[in-house]
Amino acid sequence: TTDGHAGPFAIPTDLLIGEAWVPAASGKRIDILNPATEAVLTSVADASPAEGIAAVDAAAAAAAAWAATPPRKRADILLACFHAMMAEQEWLAQLISLENGKALPDARGEVAYAAEFFRWYAEEAVRINGELAVSPSGANRIMVQYQPIGIALLITPWNFPAAMATRKIAPALAAGCTCILKPAEETPLTALAVAEIMRRAGVPAGVVNVVNSSDPGPLCSGILHDPRVRKLSFTGSTEVGRILLRQAADQVISSSMELGGNAPFLVLDDADIEEAIEGAMVAKMRNAGEACTAANRFYVQRGIHDAFVAKLAERMGAMKMGPGLESATQCGAMINRQAIDKIEHLVADAVARGAEVRLGGRTPEGAGFFYPPSVIANVQPGSEILTTEVFGPVAAVIPFDDPAEAVALANATEYGLAAYVYTADLKRGLQLAERIEAGMVAVNRGLVSDAAAPFGGVKQSGLGREGGHHGLLEYCEAKYIAVSW
Ligand code: ADP
């Protein structure tokens, strides 16, 4: 796919504004690297802030017709996008692997997950039901209708270049909104390919626009200060989320924020160790740890601790690290050099404070941004890895004695996205799940992501939910009509 012609169509590398792919007026391009080799794959058009506004123009021109398109028709188009995307699963997976570095099995899983948002929201588009009530005074009726919120700016990260785009685009379109997608500058090709698939599947011109930028600040700020824009949905770091929330405040733009996580993974003495290890492998190693839901801190009860650490190190140690496209690879490359630097720093800090390296912990020589699956045990309080997302294949393990202590440790963070609990006692598992400060808790499971479920965080992990019916409502305004009859 590197020459742009191995797929069913040439991968677009320009800006999608309205009906056409157009180059940036400046002629500027952004180089896209293959993280497994550090070689340049290709380049994409670098949009100026004026081109961001041109995308708003296109979204505005398409808005009324799209909002008025019958829900069944919107649903049919979204379902066509689902089938079109699944028909290209293998090709898209290779593209994701090329620009993101992840192993092909992870990439295939991502395409299926990403496509599922089209199917789920095709089903939701025809079920945007309102409410009708008699007012308490009896004087009138209260009618509530859900209307599209308006033009949406969607900003996505590099770790799931397909799924983060469809998780936003699909509910926006189902609700009747038009949008501007601003993918991450590391991984724009997947988003561009998905946009082309959507175009071919019948999404009308201007409903989805895509702009990339090497300098996203001014571009996004321009869009967020355009009075026609009413919605911001962002997935990325808490730091950038705060910047964007401040900008959204200027026009009081509705904001959905999926920000950083620092997921705890609790294993109680009574847990089935094989199941806990299976879950840990998914929670830690899916996407080589580059997920905001990734287990960052393993709190393991004393009685099962040593066996858990030994088995986890054995399983993670058996994983094959390498270029994502090689068929045996289970742990692909990290996104860039800064990612490797951050992991190295967090591991060094933990070791300096007394942690023991049980597996990995050393960056290999050679080209490509690789870091091996690693287990560090006895991580001491105060270690930075306990409060900072490592975003890589490093499991930090900490023993505990009392489950109440584990909950307190789990909650000792500004984040609150995902958490995991393993115990044979379901009642206790559910009690712990209620006490853990997180938007999502998996009990005896290593995976929470599901297009049908509300994904999102509490505390500084974000605002709002994506997926499920909740995800649709983020793109709707409740219109209340008081009526007497
Ligand atoms: P990560 O740490 O995962 O790279 P970032 O928060 O830096 O996360 O990036 C996520 C998305 O936010 C990317 O699409 C990036 O281009 C975009 N982004 C980064 N800085 C800004 C900014 N100042 N304004 C708008 N978007 C930004």
Boltz pocket constraint, residues with backbone or C-beta under 6 A from the ligand:
constraints:
  - pocket:
      binder: B
      contacts: [[A, 155], [A, 156], [A, 157], [A, 158], [A, 182], [A, 183], [A, 184], [A, 185], [A, 213], [A, 216], [A, 217], [A, 218], [A, 220], [A, 221], [A, 235], [A, 236], [A, 237], [A, 238], [A, 240], [A, 241], [A, 243], [A, 244]]
      max_distance: 6.0
